[in-house]
Amino acid sequence: MRRDLLTYMRRHKMRTITAIAAGVKRSYKTVHQDVKALLDIGLLQKQKDDGFTVPYDRIQTEISL
């Protein structure tokens, strides 16, 4: 779900969590938690105008088994 949120935010330059939540049809609380988690790990950045940006075109993950 967070990957989908990143994709949506990359395509739609929205400035508020309320607008993002409405766009992805999820609750404000859930989107707020996801945005905070994505900010904490650096996959999302907060702008000076209080908007958000996804600074990557591609994210590659590696999982050790």
Secondary structure, 3 states (H helix, E strand, C coil): CHHHHHHHHHHCCCCCHHHHHHHHCCCHHHHHHHHHHHHHCCCCEECCCCCEECCCCCCCCCCCC
